[in-house]
Amino acid sequence: MENALRYGKQARVSITSSEAGVNIQIDDSGPGIPESEIERVFLPFVRLEESRNANTGGIGLGLAIARNIARAHGGDVLLNNRPEGLRAILHLPPIPGELTQHAVAETA
């Protein structure tokens, strides 16, 4: 979400679940990423914004860390260009076994 806000000026977040797992989708309205760079941005220390200015970005670890954590849990992080921006999808597989649903108590 931080990247969507920094480079795309806004973030639209949606969450969907199915038997295949949970997808958290973040759409921005930024310039996107060149197709040739989509996988490279997941490598540690890769930044497309080359100024190294602390005000324009981090050090290039966020996407690498996010993907490593997702993959360690059987999921993934994917990036896709859209006509009006970039879409990031965090996919997490279902938790093995039966889930117990907890009731949410409302207070007045």
N, C-alpha and C positions, 0 to 999 in steps of 0.2 A: 504494500500500500504506500509505503514511503516513496518508492521509485515512481509509482503512478502519480502521486501528488507533486513530486519534484519535477518530473519530465513531462507529464501529461496534464498538469494543472488541476486534475480532478480524478477521483477514483469512484467507480461504481462497483459495488461488491454484491455478489449473489452466492448463495449456498444451496446446493442441491444434494440430495442423498437418494441412493437406490441400493439394490442388492450388490452392486459393483463397488459401493463405497460412497465416499463423500467428496464432492468437488467444491472448492472455494474458488470462485472466478472473480478476477479483478480486471476491469476494463478502464483504460484511460483514453484521453483524446489527444495524446501527444503525437510526435512524428513517427513513432514505431522504431524498429531496429532493422538495419539492412539484413536481408535474408542470409547473407554470407556470415553474419555475426551472431545469429540466434543461438547457436550452440556454444560459441566461443565465450559469450558473456557468463556462462556457468563455470568457467575456469577461474581459479583463485587469482586475484589481483588484476583482472581484466576490467577496464573501464572504457567505455566508448567516448566519454567526455575526457579529453586528454589534458586539460589545463592543470590538473592536480590541485586546483583551487579548492580549499576546504569548504567554501560556500557552495560549490556546485556538485558535490557528491562525496561519497565515502572513499574507501580504498579498494573496492572491488571484491569484497568477500561475501556480501549479503546473499546473492543468488547462489553462489557455490555452497555456502553453509545450508541454505534452505533446501537445495536439491539433495545434498548429502543426508540431511535429517529425514527428508521425505522418503528417499530410497531405502534408508536403513529400516523404515517401517513398512516397506513394500509398496510405497507410493511413488510419486514423481512431481516435479514442477516443470511445466511446459510453457513456452511463450509462442504466441502466434500474432502476426500482424493482421490488423483489420483495416478496412478502408479508412476508418476514422480514428485509428490509434492502435494500441497494443493490448492484447489479452494475455494475462498470466493465469494459469490454472494450477492450483495445488490439489492433487488427487491423493486421497488416503483410502486404502482398502478397508473393507469392513473388519471389525474386530472379531476374531474367531470365537465361537461359542455364542451362547445366548446372552443378550443384553437385558439387564433389568431396567425398566423404566421407573423413574422416580417422580412422584407427584410433586408439583410445585405449589407451595402454600401461598395464598394471597393474603396480604394483611391490609387492613383499612387504615 
